[in-house]
Amino acid sequence: MSSRKPIPPKQFEKILETLPSWEESLDQFYAGVKFRFIIPERTILTLQNYLYKGVPTGDFLKAVLANDLHAAITRSDSQNRLALPAIVSFIHWVIPVAALNHDRWTQAHQEARNQPSAEE
């Protein structure tokens, strides 16, 4: 689907090493907003699993990550539609640029899982 090359394994490892903990990310994000929007807990958990484990998101978050407003709105439920500005802001401040391409990010996680560990 994407014409971009896969994320090289060394670059992917470096990105993962520089990620702050999920708790740090949440604290930093919410400290920077004056009015705390309510992002559904399931959406936060989906983004966490996507970022740290490479678990694919649903169509709504995939559209948000791709910056496709029309698709995001048509694929959202009522709670996520209301929280969309907060979700976009959250992604802007928390998710690394390399993870904005859903297919590349999940593929990089899959390839990292398939790599033999250094201990083997």
Secondary structure, DSSP 8 states (H G I E B T S, - for coil): ---S----HHHHHHHHHH---HHHHHHHHHHT-SS-----HHHHHHHHHHHHH-----HHHHHHHTT-HHHHHHH--HHHHHHHHHHHHHHHHHS-GGGGSHHHHHHHHHHHHHS--TT-
